[in-house]
Amino acid sequence: KEENKYDFILITREDLSVKKPFKVISFFLKKSRLLATSKYVFLNDNFMPMGKLNFRKDTVITQLWHGEGAFKRFGLHIPQPEDLRKREIAANGKLTYVVCSSEGVKKIYAEAFGVKEENVLPLGAPRLDYLFSKENEKKAKEKIHTLYPLSRNKKIVLYAPTFRDDAGRDRKLLDSFDDGRLISELGEEYFLFVRLHPQVHTATAEFSCAADVTHYDDVRELVLASDVLITDYSSICMDFCALDKKTVFYCPDLDWYRERRDFYFDYEAFVPGEVCKEFSRLSEAVKAPFCEERNSKFKEMNFDFFDTKNAERVVRRIIK
């Protein structure tokens, strides 16, 4: 954008939302053509309609992906219905490059996207540029403290569980989490945020002692403002790991999830923080000292760069 040489077309999931028929019509009449005739295409997720598009022969399509490293299995490494798998393979067949955050996960990304290993570029994750900015951290903390004044001068704990891809289990997810008990055990020096995944099918969520930030517009600001993360299998743990912030893994249904989705490593032995299967252990795990050795081991595998030049490396490699 700074060079003022390029026209940008943004396509989001709203362009194919059944709730916004005019956007859908616009996509099929206009944006799909613009997409297919673009010189460069950057993705942050799988986009199944790409498998049906006839791109220019010189179009360069790069998958940036929306997470860093390799944690839970994804892409071609997870079971899918046959029809969905065919569409996924067709879409990935259009890829020129896949960007990943480290040499250590290069082979995993090649297999997960079904591309040759030489087409996977370990250049770092561009989204990390924002997180490694001290100025952004300062602004995020001040914004959060202004919006939630009771959080000022307290240790902020962010509870951010992921979805189960099972509507029944998603609805019951909060049955095993008692925000009132947790804050009572942690004490007044702590403040609790709860952010549910958009795909969690919880009809109503009420918290007596926590602020619900499920619909907060930028999760990166929450990451920068928080001191401790509580999660289960969410890749948000990657952000906290990269920033050397503490993560506690609360996973009462670990055995079920492992059988259903599984991970790229021994979960309990390798995640960058203490694993709690019982809620009764959670508050002590949050208050326990940060385990730098465990975090460093995980970080070494998943990250090669800790600067604000990830996007620059991608632009120089793909476009320059």
Secondary structure, DSSP 8 states (H G I E B T S, - for coil): -TT---------GGGG-TT-HHHHHHIIIIIHHHHHT-SEEEESS--GGGGG----TT-EEEE--SS-S--B--GGGS---HHHHHHHHHHHTT-SEEEES-GGGHHHHHHHHT--GGGEEE---TTHHHHT-HHHHHHHHHHHHHHSGGGTTSEEEEE-----S-HHHHHTGGGG--HHHHHHHH-TTEEEEE---TT---S----SSSEE-TT-S-HHHHHHH-SEEEESS-THHHHHHHTT-EEEEE-TTHHHHHHHT-BSS-HHHHSSS-EESSGGGHHHHHHS---HHHHHHHHHHH-S--SS-HHHHHHHHHT-
